[in-house]
């Protein structure tokens, strides 16, 4: 998860890969994300989160940030581009599996 998040985040920052032209409302939303700098901010957060997971430092914080970003991707696909929701759902499930696997480190957040 950490490597894939970091690689995809680098593409947001460097323009290594071109984002395809997306028609309709989802394309307009992605254009706004891109021109406003929102994608660069999420890219930086993804890189920092991926590096933190690889170094096993600040794991709960990194997982919280990454799962929140992935959750937003699921919402984007659910409301705007349903054809791509599969990958986002898989990433969300994997992220939540990591949260459950580290539930002892989330005791403060997950306590009732």
Backbone as a printed PyTorch tensor [residue, N CA C, xyz], in Angstrom:
tensor([[[  0.8250,  -1.1870,   0.0000],
         [  0.0000,   0.0000,   0.0000],
         [  0.8730,   1.2550,   0.0000]],

        [[  1.9190,   1.2320,   0.7950],
         [  2.7680,   2.4210,   0.9020],
         [  3.4500,   2.7290,  -0.4260]],

        [[  3.9620,   1.7010,  -1.1010],
         [  4.6610,   1.9390,  -2.3620],
         [  3.7100,   2.4650,  -3.4200]],

        [[  2.5360,   1.8470,  -3.5480],
         [  1.6030,   2.2820,  -4.5910],
         [  1.1090,   3.6960,  -4.3160]],

        [[  0.8400,   4.0220,  -3.0470],
         [  0.4100,   5.3840,  -2.7170],
         [  1.4950,   6.3820,  -3.0660]],

        [[  2.7390,   6.0570,  -2.7550],
         [  3.8330,   6.9820,  -3.0140],
         [  4.0600,   7.1580,  -4.5020]],

        [[  3.9860,   6.0690,  -5.2850],
         [  4.2000,   6.1710,  -6.7280],
         [  3.1060,   7.0060,  -7.3780]],

        [[  1.8660,   6.7330,  -7.0350],
         [  0.7730,   7.5040,  -7.6190],
         [  0.8290,   8.9640,  -7.1790]],

        [[  1.2640,   9.2100,  -5.9760],
         [  1.3960,  10.5860,  -5.5010],
         [  2.4840,  11.3190,  -6.2800]],

        [[  3.5750,  10.6350,  -6.5910],
         [  4.6390,  11.2700,  -7.3780],
         [  4.1450,  11.6870,  -8.7520]],

        [[  3.2630,  10.8970,  -9.3350],
         [  2.7360,  11.2740, -10.6450],
         [  1.8900,  12.5370, -10.5470]],

        [[  1.2250,  12.7520,  -9.4150],
         [  0.4480,  13.9760,  -9.2250],
         [  1.3540,  15.1980,  -9.1250]],

        [[  2.5160,  15.0200,  -8.5150],
         [  3.4220,  16.1400,  -8.3030],
         [  4.2880,  16.4410,  -9.5150]],

        [[  4.7280,  15.4120, -10.2160],
         [  5.6990,  15.6060, -11.2830],
         [  5.0850,  15.6870, -12.6650]],

        [[  3.8490,  15.2540, -12.8270],
         [  3.2520,  15.2100, -14.1480],
         [  3.8480,  14.1100, -15.0020]],

        [[  4.4300,  13.0840, -14.3590],
         [  5.0640,  11.9580, -15.0490],
         [  4.0880,  11.2850, -16.0070]],

        [[  2.8630,  11.1260, -15.5700],
         [  1.8290,  10.5350, -16.4080],
         [  0.7520,  11.5930, -16.6570]],

        [[  0.2520,  11.6390, -17.8710],
         [ -0.8300,  12.5570, -18.2020],
         [ -2.1370,  12.0140, -17.6450]],

        [[ -2.9200,  12.8920, -17.0560],
         [ -4.2490,  12.4920, -16.6430],
         [ -5.1440,  12.5170, -17.8810]],

        [[ -5.9310,  11.4710, -18.0990],
         [ -6.7790,  11.4540, -19.2900],
         [ -7.8850,  12.5050, -19.1970]],

        [[ -8.3390,  12.9470, -20.3390],
         [ -9.4610,  13.8710, -20.3820],
         [-10.7150,  13.1030, -19.9800]],

        [[-11.4010,  13.5950, -18.9840],
         [-12.5910,  12.9330, -18.4650],
         [-13.7930,  13.8060, -18.8190]],

        [[-14.7900,  13.2320, -19.4800],
         [-15.9580,  14.0390, -19.8530],
         [-16.9100,  14.2410, -18.6690]],

        [[-17.7620,  15.2230, -18.7840],
         [-18.8380,  15.4250, -17.8230],
         [-18.4100,  16.1120, -16.5370]],

        [[-19.2820,  15.9610, -15.5320],
         [-19.0500,  16.6020, -14.2350],
         [-17.7810,  16.1140, -13.5580]],

        [[-17.5000,  14.8140, -13.6780],
         [-16.2890,  14.3000, -13.0250],
         [-15.0330,  14.8980, -13.6430]],

        [[-15.0580,  15.1550, -14.9400],
         [-13.9260,  15.8060, -15.5880],
         [-13.7510,  17.2380, -15.1040]],

        [[-14.8630,  17.9420, -14.9400],
         [-14.8060,  19.3120, -14.4360],
         [-14.2620,  19.3400, -13.0090]],

        [[-14.7150,  18.3920, -12.1900],
         [-14.2360,  18.3170, -10.8100],
         [-12.7390,  18.0210, -10.7740]],

        [[-12.2810,  17.0810, -11.5990],
         [-10.8520,  16.7710, -11.6430],
         [-10.0470,  17.9650, -12.1480]],

        [[-10.5950,  18.7290, -13.1090],
         [ -9.9050,  19.9250, -13.5920],
         [ -9.7470,  20.9380, -12.4650]],

        [[-10.7990,  21.0900, -11.6630],
         [-10.7400,  22.0130, -10.5210],
         [ -9.7090,  21.5240,  -9.5060]],

        [[ -9.7230,  20.2170,  -9.2140],
         [ -8.7250,  19.6620,  -8.2920],
         [ -7.3140,  19.9320,  -8.7940]],

        [[ -7.1030,  19.7540, -10.0830],
         [ -5.7730,  19.9090, -10.6450],
         [ -5.3300,  21.3710, -10.6470]],

        [[ -6.1910,  22.2780, -11.1090],
         [ -5.7890,  23.6860, -11.2210],
         [ -5.7070,  24.3810,  -9.8660]],

        [[ -6.4450,  23.8980,  -8.8870],
         [ -6.4190,  24.5430,  -7.5700],
         [ -5.2300,  24.1130,  -6.7180]],

        [[ -4.5470,  23.0620,  -7.1200],
         [ -3.4400,  22.5510,  -6.3120],
         [ -3.8540,  21.4860,  -5.3310]],

        [[ -5.1450,  21.1360,  -5.3070],
         [ -5.6440,  20.1240,  -4.3690],
         [ -4.9570,  18.7820,  -4.5930]],

        [[ -4.7360,  18.3970,  -5.8530],
         [ -4.0730,  17.1250,  -6.1350],
         [ -2.6220,  17.1300,  -5.6580]],

        [[ -1.9680,  18.2800,  -5.7230],
         [ -0.5840,  18.3450,  -5.2380],
         [ -0.5340,  18.1780,  -3.7180]],

        [[ -1.4970,  18.7700,  -3.0290],
         [ -1.5460,  18.6150,  -1.5680],
         [ -1.7880,  17.1570,  -1.2010]],

        [[ -2.7570,  16.5130,  -1.8740],
         [ -3.0100,  15.1050,  -1.5720],
         [ -1.8140,  14.2480,  -1.9660]],

        [[ -1.1200,  14.6360,  -3.0330],
         [  0.0810,  13.9050,  -3.4240],
         [  1.1550,  13.9660,  -2.3540]],

        [[  1.3660,  15.1570,  -1.7890],
         [  2.3520,  15.3070,  -0.7160],
         [  1.9440,  14.4720,   0.4980]],

        [[  0.6640,  14.5180,   0.8550],
         [  0.1890,  13.7230,   1.9960],
         [  0.3450,  12.2280,   1.7410]],

        [[  0.0920,  11.7900,   0.5080],
         [  0.2600,  10.3800,   0.1770],
         [  1.7230,   9.9590,   0.2600]],

        [[  2.6190,  10.8100,  -0.2260],
         [  4.0470,  10.4890,  -0.1470],
         [  4.4970,  10.4160,   1.3040]],

        [[  4.1300,  11.4120,   2.0980],
         [  4.5170,  11.4020,   3.5110],
         [  3.9260,  10.1880,   4.2330]],

        [[  2.6750,   9.8670,   3.9330],
         [  2.0490,   8.6990,   4.5490],
         [  2.7180,   7.4100,   4.1260]],

        [[  3.0390,   7.2880,   2.8430],
         [  3.7190,   6.0830,   2.3590],
         [  5.0960,   5.9210,   2.9660]],

        [[  5.8470,   7.0050,   3.0430],
         [  7.1890,   6.9490,   3.6500],
         [  7.0880,   6.6020,   5.1330]],

        [[  6.1150,   7.1860,   5.8230],
         [  5.9350,   6.8780,   7.2530],
         [  5.6150,   5.3980,   7.4500]],

        [[  4.7900,   4.8270,   6.5740],
         [  4.4790,   3.3970,   6.6940],
         [  5.7040,   2.5420,   6.3990]],

        [[  6.4760,   2.9250,   5.3900],
         [  7.6820,   2.1640,   5.0650],
         [  8.7040,   2.2100,   6.1980]],

        [[  8.7930,   3.3570,   6.8730],
         [  9.7410,   3.5040,   7.9780],
         [  9.1710,   3.0390,   9.3130]],

        [[  7.8890,   2.6660,   9.3030],
         [  7.1970,   2.2310,  10.5200],
         [  7.2180,   3.3280,  11.5930]],

        [[  7.0300,   4.5550,  11.1640],
         [  6.9760,   5.7190,  12.0570],
         [  5.6220,   6.3890,  11.8910]],

        [[  5.0590,   6.8290,  12.9760],
         [  3.7670,   7.5400,  12.9470],
         [  2.7050,   6.7530,  12.1710]],

        [[  2.6950,   5.4360,  12.3600],
         [  1.8050,   4.5600,  11.5940],
         [  0.3320,   4.9330,  11.7620]],

        [[ -0.1760,   5.1560,  12.9740],
         [ -1.5970,   5.5150,  13.0830],
         [ -1.9400,   6.8070,  12.3380]],

        [[ -1.0770,   7.8080,  12.4340],
         [ -1.3290,   9.0670,  11.7330],
         [ -1.3010,   8.8430,  10.2170]],

        [[ -0.3060,   8.1110,   9.7360],
         [ -0.1890,   7.8460,   8.3040],
         [ -1.3980,   7.0760,   7.7940]],

        [[ -1.8160,   6.0650,   8.5400],
         [ -2.9810,   5.2850,   8.1120],
         [ -4.2480,   6.1250,   8.1380]],

        [[ -4.3910,   6.9760,   9.1160],
         [ -5.5730,   7.8330,   9.1940],
         [ -5.6440,   8.7590,   7.9810]],

        [[ -4.5270,   9.3700,   7.6290],
         [ -4.4920,  10.2860,   6.4860],
         [ -4.7440,   9.5210,   5.1850]],

        [[ -4.0700,   8.3880,   5.0090],
         [ -4.2100,   7.6370,   3.7610],
         [ -5.6110,   7.0530,   3.5940]],

        [[ -6.1820,   6.5210,   4.6620],
         [ -7.5370,   5.9710,   4.5620],
         [ -8.5450,   7.0840,   4.2780]],

        [[ -8.3230,   8.2650,   4.8280],
         [ -9.2190,   9.3870,   4.5400],
         [ -9.1440,   9.7790,   3.0610]],

        [[ -7.9530,   9.7970,   2.4970],
         [ -7.7990,  10.1130,   1.0800],
         [ -8.4620,   9.0410,   0.2270]],

        [[ -8.2500,   7.7820,   0.5900],
         [ -8.8560,   6.6800,  -0.1630],
         [-10.3750,   6.7280,  -0.0470]],

        [[-10.8910,   7.0550,   1.1240],
         [-12.3350,   7.1610,   1.3110],
         [-12.9100,   8.2410,   0.3900]],

        [[-12.2090,   9.3530,   0.2680],
         [-12.6460,  10.4060,  -0.6480],
         [-12.6110,   9.9320,  -2.0990]],

        [[-11.6420,   9.0950,  -2.4470],
         [-11.6010,   8.5310,  -3.8000],
         [-12.8120,   7.6310,  -4.0410]],

        [[-13.1840,   6.8470,  -3.0290],
         [-14.3680,   5.9940,  -3.1490],
         [-15.6110,   6.8580,  -3.3570]],

        [[-15.7370,   7.9410,  -2.5940],
         [-16.8820,   8.8260,  -2.7590],
         [-16.9110,   9.4580,  -4.1450]],

        [[-15.7480,   9.8880,  -4.6350],
         [-15.6830,  10.4600,  -5.9790],
         [-16.2030,   9.4600,  -7.0030]],

        [[-15.7140,   8.2170,  -6.9070],
         [-16.1430,   7.2040,  -7.8660],
         [-17.6010,   6.8080,  -7.6730]],

        [[-18.0680,   6.7980,  -6.4590],
         [-19.4720,   6.4410,  -6.2040],
         [-20.4290,   7.4720,  -6.7930]],

        [[-20.0630,   8.7460,  -6.7240],
         [-20.9650,   9.8020,  -7.1710],
         [-20.7010,  10.3010,  -8.5920]],

        [[-19.4760,  10.1040,  -9.1070],
         [-19.1480,  10.7090, -10.3930],
         [-18.6550,   9.7350, -11.4500]],

        [[-17.8580,   8.7660, -11.1020],
         [-17.2430,   7.8800, -12.0930],
         [-17.3050,   6.4420, -11.5980]],

        [[-18.4940,   5.8680, -11.6390],
         [-18.7030,   4.5470, -11.0370],
         [-17.8920,   3.4440, -11.7050]],

        [[-17.4510,   3.6480, -12.9280],
         [-16.6950,   2.5950, -13.6030],
         [-15.3480,   2.3210, -12.9360]],

        [[-14.7970,   3.2820, -12.2150],
         [-13.4940,   3.0930, -11.5800],
         [-13.5460,   2.8090, -10.1000]],

        [[-14.7150,   2.4590,  -9.5890],
         [-14.8560,   2.3090,  -8.1440],
         [-14.1840,   1.0430,  -7.6110]],

        [[-13.9690,   0.0560,  -8.4570],
         [-13.3920,  -1.2150,  -8.0000],
         [-12.0420,  -1.0470,  -7.3270]],

        [[-11.1450,  -0.3490,  -7.9830],
         [ -9.8080,  -0.1460,  -7.4160],
         [ -9.8460,   0.6540,  -6.1290]],

        [[-10.7160,   1.6560,  -6.0910],
         [-10.8350,   2.4740,  -4.8810],
         [-11.3810,   1.6480,  -3.7260]],

        [[-12.3410,   0.7760,  -3.9950],
         [-12.8870,  -0.0770,  -2.9290],
         [-11.8500,  -1.0680,  -2.4220]],

        [[-11.0710,  -1.6360,  -3.3360],
         [-10.0040,  -2.5650,  -2.9170],
         [ -9.0010,  -1.8350,  -2.0290]],

        [[ -8.6030,  -0.6250,  -2.4250],
         [ -7.6590,   0.1590,  -1.6220],
         [ -8.2420,   0.4790,  -0.2480]],

        [[ -9.5410,   0.8130,  -0.2030],
         [-10.1810,   1.1220,   1.0690],
         [-10.2200,  -0.1050,   1.9720]],

        [[-10.5660,  -1.2490,   1.4140],
         [-10.5970,  -2.4830,   2.2170],
         [ -9.2030,  -2.7970,   2.7470]],

        [[ -8.1800,  -2.6760,   1.9010],
         [ -6.8120,  -2.9390,   2.3500],
         [ -6.3800,  -1.9520,   3.4380]],

        [[ -6.7510,  -0.6940,   3.2700],
         [ -6.4310,   0.3000,   4.2880],
         [ -7.1080,  -0.0080,   5.6120]],

        [[ -8.3690,  -0.4190,   5.5500],
         [ -9.0910,  -0.7570,   6.7800],
         [ -8.5400,  -2.0260,   7.4190]],

        [[ -8.0710,  -2.9630,   6.6020],
         [ -7.4260,  -4.1670,   7.1430],
         [ -6.1790,  -3.7700,   7.9280]],

        [[ -5.4120,  -2.8150,   7.4080],
         [ -4.2320,  -2.3360,   8.1330],
         [ -4.6140,  -1.6470,   9.4390]],

        [[ -5.7150,  -0.9080,   9.4310],
         [ -6.1770,  -0.2600,  10.6580],
         [ -6.5470,  -1.3210,  11.6890]],

        [[ -7.2840,  -2.3490,  11.2620],
         [ -7.6750,  -3.4230,  12.1840],
         [ -6.4430,  -4.1830,  12.6730]],

        [[ -5.4770,  -4.4080,  11.7820],
         [ -4.2550,  -5.1220,  12.1790],
         [ -3.4540,  -4.3320,  13.2120]],

        [[ -3.6020,  -3.0180,  13.2140],
         [ -2.8940,  -2.1660,  14.1690],
         [ -3.8430,  -1.5350,  15.1680]],

        [[ -4.9320,  -2.2300,  15.4840],
         [ -5.9780,  -1.6390,  16.3310],
         [ -5.4640,  -1.2580,  17.7160]],

        [[ -4.4430,  -1.9280,  18.2050],
         [ -3.8820,  -1.5520,  19.5030],
         [ -3.2810,  -0.1450,  19.4700]],

        [[ -2.7860,   0.2630,  18.2970],
         [ -2.2190,   1.5970,  18.1630],
         [ -3.2880,   2.6650,  17.9760]],

        [[ -4.5230,   2.2430,  17.7050],
         [ -5.6470,   3.1540,  17.5110],
         [ -6.5790,   3.1600,  18.7170]],

        [[ -6.1390,   2.6620,  19.8330],
         [ -7.0350,   2.5100,  20.9930],
         [ -7.6720,   3.8190,  21.4160]],

        [[ -6.9410,   4.9070,  21.3340],
         [ -7.4950,   6.2000,  21.7170],
         [ -8.5810,   6.6890,  20.7800]],

        [[ -8.4070,   6.4130,  19.4980],
         [ -9.3850,   6.8590,  18.5010],
         [-10.5960,   5.9540,  18.4950]],

        [[-10.3840,   4.6500,  18.6390],
         [-11.4580,   3.6770,  18.4790],
         [-12.2090,   3.3670,  19.7780]],

        [[-11.8120,   3.9480,  20.9000],
         [-12.5130,   3.6590,  22.1540],
         [-13.8350,   4.4050,  22.1910]],

        [[-14.7770,   3.8190,  22.8930],
         [-16.1210,   4.4160,  22.9750],
         [-16.2240,   5.3110,  24.1830]]])
